Amino acid sequence: MSVIASIQTLSKVYRKPGTDVEVAALRDVSVDLIRGQYAAIMGASGSGKSTLMNVLGCLDRPTGGRYLLDGQDISLLADDELSEIRSKQIGFVFQQFNLIQQLTVLENLEVPMFYLGVPAQERRDRAAAMAEKVGLGQRLSHRPMELSGGQQQRVCVARAMVNDPLIVLADEPTGALDSKTGLAILDLFDELVTASRTIILVTHDPNVAARCERVITLHDGRIASDRLNHSDANDSTQTQPA
């Protein structure tokens, strides 16, 4: 198994604005994420799961410890280098879609490639091909408000994949969808994992987490458990009861 991302004794401390009060969102977290794995990050509100996702996505810097993505120490990079890493190596899927309402499906899918300087014709071809893969080949000229919630999330998944990232981070991707539509999106993630994509999903829903190969649970900024679904007997990392 190949490690694609490694968090090593990582901590993240926030200072409350206007005060000297510090809040430790992550405390000495260490975890290796495996290439091609489908993993869920779970935890109650305030457990640190969103902070961990932000660090993994190079949206936030750790206060201490190291984060290596594909062997590169992200902690040492300048802001413009982090921006390039986000564009090239990380795909994001958000609960609230974050699509540009004035643009069509095709144009929304072209945006990540535009910032990498991909030529116009190649952008269109790759965007159209990715839309086809997520079942939206007939919706290229539609704008987000003309699509259902499930269709908009499919656009988000396609947008996350269009630059062929190392890792896809999905933050509550079914949270704004009804149960039937949410299952369809999870089916799409299953297909991506079958194609050897690496997906890390933040969720509070145990039914969503149950579909993942691995479940990492946070509590008060620490890893409370780390287990493999359906393989607990062979999982040496599973936290044992006290």
C-alpha positions as a Markdown table, in Angstrom:
| # | Residue | x | y | z |
|---|---|---|---|---|
| 1 | Met | 0.0 | 0.0 | 0.0 |
| 2 | Ser | 1.3 | 3.4 | -1.0 |
| 3 | Val | 0.9 | 6.4 | 1.5 |
| 4 | Ile | -0.4 | 9.4 | -0.4 |
| 5 | Ala | -0.7 | 11.8 | 2.6 |
| 6 | Ser | 0.9 | 11.6 | 6.0 |
| 7 | Ile | 0.0 | 13.7 | 9.0 |
| 8 | Gln | 2.7 | 13.5 | 11.7 |
| 9 | Thr | 2.1 | 14.7 | 15.3 |
| 10 | Leu | 0.1 | 17.6 | 13.9 |
| 11 | Ser | -1.5 | 20.3 | 16.0 |
| 12 | Lys | -3.6 | 23.3 | 15.2 |
| 13 | Val | -4.3 | 26.1 | 17.7 |
| 14 | Tyr | -6.6 | 29.0 | 17.1 |
| 15 | Arg | -6.5 | 32.3 | 19.1 |
| 16 | Lys | -10.0 | 33.8 | 19.8 |
| 17 | Pro | -10.1 | 37.3 | 18.2 |
| 18 | Gly | -9.4 | 40.1 | 20.6 |
| 19 | Thr | -8.4 | 37.8 | 23.4 |
| 20 | Asp | -5.4 | 35.7 | 24.7 |
| 21 | Val | -7.6 | 32.6 | 24.7 |
| 22 | Glu | -6.2 | 29.7 | 22.6 |
| 23 | Val | -8.3 | 26.8 | 21.4 |
| 24 | Ala | -6.6 | 23.6 | 20.4 |
| 25 | Ala | -8.5 | 22.2 | 17.4 |
| 26 | Leu | -6.1 | 19.4 | 16.7 |
| 27 | Arg | -3.8 | 17.7 | 19.2 |
| 28 | Asp | -0.8 | 15.6 | 18.1 |
| 29 | Val | -2.7 | 13.9 | 15.3 |
| 30 | Ser | -0.8 | 11.3 | 13.3 |
| 31 | Val | -2.4 | 9.4 | 10.4 |
| 32 | Asp | -1.4 | 8.0 | 7.0 |
| 33 | Leu | -3.8 | 8.0 | 4.2 |
| 34 | Ile | -3.5 | 5.3 | 1.5 |
| 35 | Arg | -3.6 | 5.8 | -2.2 |
| 36 | Gly | -6.9 | 4.5 | -3.7 |
| 37 | Gln | -8.5 | 4.4 | -0.3 |
| 38 | Tyr | -12.1 | 5.6 | 0.5 |
| 39 | Ala | -11.9 | 7.0 | 4.1 |
| 40 | Ala | -14.4 | 8.8 | 6.2 |
| 41 | Ile | -13.6 | 11.4 | 8.9 |
| 42 | Met | -16.2 | 11.5 | 11.7 |
| 43 | Gly | -16.8 | 13.4 | 14.9 |
| 44 | Ala | -19.1 | 15.6 | 16.8 |
| 45 | Ser | -19.2 | 19.3 | 16.2 |
| 46 | Gly | -16.0 | 20.8 | 17.5 |
| 47 | Ser | -14.1 | 17.5 | 17.3 |
| 48 | Gly | -11.6 | 18.9 | 14.8 |
| 49 | Lys | -12.8 | 17.1 | 11.6 |
| 50 | Ser | -13.3 | 20.3 | 9.6 |
| 51 | Thr | -9.9 | 21.6 | 10.7 |
| 52 | Leu | -8.3 | 18.3 | 9.7 |
| 53 | Met | -10.0 | 18.6 | 6.3 |
| 54 | Asn | -8.7 | 22.1 | 5.9 |
| 55 | Val | -5.2 | 21.1 | 6.6 |
| 56 | Leu | -5.4 | 18.1 | 4.3 |
| 57 | Gly | -6.7 | 20.5 | 1.6 |
| 58 | Cys | -3.9 | 23.0 | 2.1 |
| 59 | Leu | -6.6 | 25.6 | 3.1 |
| 60 | Asp | -5.0 | 26.0 | 6.6 |
| 61 | Arg | -1.5 | 25.6 | 8.1 |
| 62 | Pro | -0.8 | 23.5 | 11.1 |
| 63 | Thr | 0.6 | 25.1 | 14.2 |
| 64 | Gly | 2.9 | 22.2 | 14.8 |
| 65 | Gly | 3.9 | 18.8 | 13.2 |
| 66 | Arg | 4.2 | 17.9 | 9.6 |
| 67 | Tyr | 1.9 | 17.3 | 6.6 |
| 68 | Leu | 3.4 | 15.4 | 3.7 |
| 69 | Leu | 1.4 | 15.1 | 0.4 |
| 70 | Asp | 2.8 | 12.7 | -2.0 |
| 71 | Gly | 6.1 | 13.0 | -0.1 |
| 72 | Gln | 6.3 | 16.8 | -0.2 |
| 73 | Asp | 6.3 | 18.7 | 3.1 |
| 74 | Ile | 3.3 | 21.0 | 2.7 |
| 75 | Ser | 4.1 | 22.8 | 6.0 |
| 76 | Leu | 7.1 | 24.4 | 4.4 |
| 77 | Leu | 5.5 | 25.9 | 1.3 |
| 78 | Ala | 4.7 | 29.5 | 0.6 |
| 79 | Asp | 1.2 | 30.7 | 0.0 |
| 80 | Asp | 1.5 | 30.8 | -3.8 |
| 81 | Glu | 3.0 | 27.2 | -3.8 |
| 82 | Leu | 0.0 | 26.0 | -1.6 |
| 83 | Ser | -2.4 | 27.6 | -4.2 |
| 84 | Glu | -0.7 | 25.6 | -6.9 |
| 85 | Ile | -0.9 | 22.4 | -4.9 |
| 86 | Arg | -4.6 | 23.0 | -4.3 |
| 87 | Ser | -5.2 | 23.5 | -8.1 |
| 88 | Lys | -3.2 | 20.6 | -9.3 |
| 89 | Gln | -3.3 | 17.9 | -6.6 |
| 90 | Ile | -6.5 | 18.3 | -4.6 |
| 91 | Gly | -10.2 | 18.2 | -5.7 |
| 92 | Phe | -12.9 | 19.6 | -3.4 |
| 93 | Val | -16.6 | 18.7 | -3.2 |
| 94 | Phe | -18.6 | 20.9 | -0.9 |
| 95 | Gln | -22.0 | 20.5 | 0.8 |
| 96 | Gln | -23.3 | 23.8 | -0.7 |
| 97 | Phe | -21.9 | 23.1 | -4.2 |
| 98 | Asn | -20.2 | 26.5 | -4.6 |
| 99 | Leu | -20.8 | 26.7 | -8.3 |
| 100 | Ile | -20.7 | 30.0 | -10.2 |
| 101 | Gln | -24.3 | 30.7 | -11.0 |
| 102 | Gln | -23.6 | 32.9 | -14.0 |
| 103 | Leu | -21.7 | 30.1 | -15.8 |
| 104 | Thr | -22.9 | 27.0 | -17.6 |
| 105 | Val | -22.1 | 23.5 | -16.5 |
| 106 | Leu | -19.3 | 23.4 | -19.2 |
| 107 | Glu | -17.9 | 26.7 | -18.1 |
| 108 | Asn | -18.0 | 25.7 | -14.4 |
| 109 | Leu | -15.9 | 22.6 | -15.2 |
| 110 | Glu | -13.5 | 24.7 | -17.2 |
| 111 | Val | -12.7 | 27.1 | -14.3 |
| 112 | Pro | -10.1 | 24.9 | -12.5 |
| 113 | Met | -8.2 | 24.3 | -15.8 |
| 114 | Phe | -8.3 | 28.0 | -16.7 |
| 115 | Tyr | -6.3 | 28.8 | -13.6 |
| 116 | Leu | -3.7 | 26.2 | -14.6 |
| 117 | Gly | -3.3 | 27.7 | -18.1 |
| 118 | Val | -4.9 | 24.8 | -20.0 |
| 119 | Pro | -5.6 | 25.8 | -23.6 |
| 120 | Ala | -9.2 | 26.7 | -24.4 |
| 121 | Gln | -10.0 | 23.7 | -26.7 |
| 122 | Glu | -8.4 | 21.2 | -24.3 |
| 123 | Arg | -10.5 | 22.8 | -21.5 |
| 124 | Arg | -13.7 | 22.3 | -23.4 |
| 125 | Asp | -12.9 | 18.8 | -24.4 |
| 126 | Arg | -11.9 | 17.7 | -20.9 |
| 127 | Ala | -14.9 | 19.4 | -19.3 |
| 128 | Ala | -17.3 | 17.8 | -21.7 |
| 129 | Ala | -15.8 | 14.4 | -21.2 |
| 130 | Met | -16.0 | 14.7 | -17.4 |
| 131 | Ala | -19.6 | 15.9 | -17.6 |
| 132 | Glu | -20.4 | 12.8 | -19.6 |
| 133 | Lys | -18.8 | 10.6 | -17.0 |
| 134 | Val | -21.1 | 11.9 | -14.2 |
| 135 | Gly | -24.2 | 11.7 | -16.4 |
| 136 | Leu | -24.5 | 15.3 | -17.4 |
| 137 | Gly | -23.5 | 15.2 | -21.0 |
| 138 | Gln | -26.9 | 16.6 | -22.0 |
| 139 | Arg | -26.7 | 19.5 | -19.5 |
| 140 | Leu | -23.6 | 21.3 | -20.7 |
| 141 | Ser | -25.4 | 24.6 | -21.5 |
| 142 | His | -27.5 | 24.6 | -18.4 |
| 143 | Arg | -26.7 | 26.9 | -15.5 |
| 144 | Pro | -26.7 | 25.7 | -11.8 |
| 145 | Met | -30.2 | 27.1 | -11.0 |
| 146 | Glu | -31.6 | 25.0 | -13.9 |
| 147 | Leu | -30.3 | 21.8 | -12.3 |
| 148 | Ser | -31.6 | 19.7 | -9.4 |
| 149 | Gly | -29.5 | 19.5 | -6.2 |
| 150 | Gly | -28.2 | 16.1 | -7.2 |
| 151 | Gln | -27.2 | 17.3 | -10.7 |
| 152 | Gln | -25.4 | 20.3 | -9.1 |
| 153 | Gln | -23.5 | 18.0 | -6.8 |
| 154 | Arg | -22.5 | 15.9 | -9.9 |
| 155 | Val | -21.1 | 19.0 | -11.4 |
| 156 | Cys | -19.1 | 19.5 | -8.2 |
| 157 | Val | -17.7 | 16.0 | -8.4 |
| 158 | Ala | -16.8 | 16.5 | -12.0 |
| 159 | Arg | -15.1 | 19.8 | -11.2 |
| 160 | Ala | -13.1 | 18.1 | -8.4 |
| 161 | Met | -11.9 | 15.4 | -10.8 |
| 162 | Val | -11.2 | 17.5 | -13.9 |
| 163 | Asn | -7.5 | 18.2 | -13.1 |
| 164 | Asp | -6.9 | 14.5 | -12.2 |
| 165 | Pro | -6.0 | 15.2 | -8.6 |
| 166 | Leu | -4.1 | 13.0 | -6.2 |
| 167 | Ile | -6.8 | 13.2 | -3.6 |
| 168 | Val | -10.5 | 14.3 | -3.5 |
| 169 | Leu | -11.8 | 15.9 | -0.3 |
| 170 | Ala | -15.6 | 15.8 | 0.2 |
| 171 | Asp | -17.1 | 17.9 | 3.0 |
| 172 | Glu | -20.6 | 16.5 | 3.9 |
| 173 | Pro | -21.3 | 16.0 | 0.2 |
| 174 | Thr | -24.8 | 14.6 | 0.7 |
| 175 | Gly | -25.8 | 17.0 | 3.5 |
| 176 | Ala | -27.9 | 19.3 | 1.3 |
| 177 | Leu | -29.6 | 16.4 | -0.6 |
| 178 | Asp | -32.6 | 14.2 | 0.0 |
| 179 | Ser | -31.8 | 10.6 | 0.9 |
| 180 | Lys | -32.4 | 9.1 | -2.6 |
| 181 | Thr | -30.2 | 11.8 | -4.3 |
| 182 | Gly | -27.6 | 11.4 | -1.7 |
| 183 | Leu | -27.3 | 7.7 | -2.3 |
| 184 | Ala | -26.8 | 8.4 | -6.0 |
| 185 | Ile | -23.9 | 10.7 | -5.2 |
| 186 | Leu | -22.4 | 8.0 | -2.9 |
| 187 | Asp | -22.8 | 5.5 | -5.8 |
| 188 | Leu | -20.8 | 7.9 | -7.9 |
| 189 | Phe | -18.0 | 8.0 | -5.2 |
| 190 | Asp | -18.0 | 4.2 | -5.2 |
| 191 | Glu | -17.3 | 4.3 | -8.9 |
| 192 | Leu | -14.5 | 6.7 | -8.5 |
| 193 | Val | -12.9 | 4.5 | -5.8 |
| 194 | Thr | -13.3 | 1.5 | -8.0 |
| 195 | Ala | -11.2 | 3.5 | -10.6 |
| 196 | Ser | -8.5 | 3.8 | -7.9 |
| 197 | Arg | -9.3 | 7.4 | -6.8 |
| 198 | Thr | -8.4 | 8.5 | -3.3 |
| 199 | Ile | -11.4 | 10.0 | -1.5 |
| 200 | Ile | -11.5 | 11.5 | 2.0 |
| 201 | Leu | -15.1 | 12.3 | 3.1 |
| 202 | Val | -16.1 | 14.3 | 6.2 |
| 203 | Thr | -19.5 | 13.2 | 7.5 |
| 204 | His | -21.6 | 13.1 | 10.7 |
| 205 | Asp | -23.8 | 10.3 | 9.2 |
| 206 | Pro | -22.8 | 6.8 | 10.2 |
| 207 | Asn | -24.7 | 5.4 | 7.3 |
| 208 | Val | -22.5 | 7.4 | 4.9 |
| 209 | Ala | -19.4 | 6.4 | 6.8 |
| 210 | Ala | -20.4 | 2.7 | 6.6 |
| 211 | Arg | -19.9 | 2.8 | 2.9 |
| 212 | Cys | -16.3 | 3.8 | 3.3 |
| 213 | Glu | -13.4 | 1.4 | 3.5 |
| 214 | Arg | -11.9 | 3.2 | 6.5 |
| 215 | Val | -13.4 | 5.3 | 9.3 |
| 216 | Ile | -11.3 | 7.8 | 11.4 |
| 217 | Thr | -13.2 | 9.2 | 14.3 |
| 218 | Leu | -12.0 | 12.4 | 16.1 |
| 219 | His | -12.8 | 13.5 | 19.6 |
| 220 | Asp | -11.6 | 16.8 | 21.2 |
| 221 | Gly | -8.9 | 17.2 | 18.5 |
| 222 | Arg | -7.5 | 13.7 | 18.8 |
| 223 | Ile | -8.0 | 10.4 | 16.9 |
| 224 | Ala | -10.4 | 8.4 | 19.1 |
| 225 | Ser | -10.5 | 5.4 | 16.7 |
| 226 | Asp | -9.2 | 4.4 | 13.3 |
| 227 | Arg | -10.8 | 1.2 | 11.8 |
| 228 | Leu | -11.4 | -0.6 | 8.6 |
| 229 | Asn | -15.0 | -1.4 | 7.8 |
| 230 | His | -15.8 | -5.1 | 7.5 |
| 231 | Ser | -12.2 | -6.0 | 8.3 |
| 232 | Asp | -12.0 | -5.2 | 12.0 |
| 233 | Ala | -10.3 | -8.5 | 12.9 |
| 234 | Asn | -7.4 | -7.6 | 10.7 |
| 235 | Asp | -7.2 | -3.9 | 11.6 |
| 236 | Ser | -4.1 | -3.3 | 13.9 |
| 237 | Thr | -4.9 | 0.4 | 14.1 |
| 238 | Gln | -8.4 | 0.0 | 15.7 |
| 239 | Thr | -8.7 | 1.6 | 19.1 |
| 240 | Gln | -9.3 | -0.9 | 21.9 |
| 241 | Pro | -11.8 | -0.3 | 24.7 |
| 242 | Ala | -10.3 | 1.2 | 27.9 |
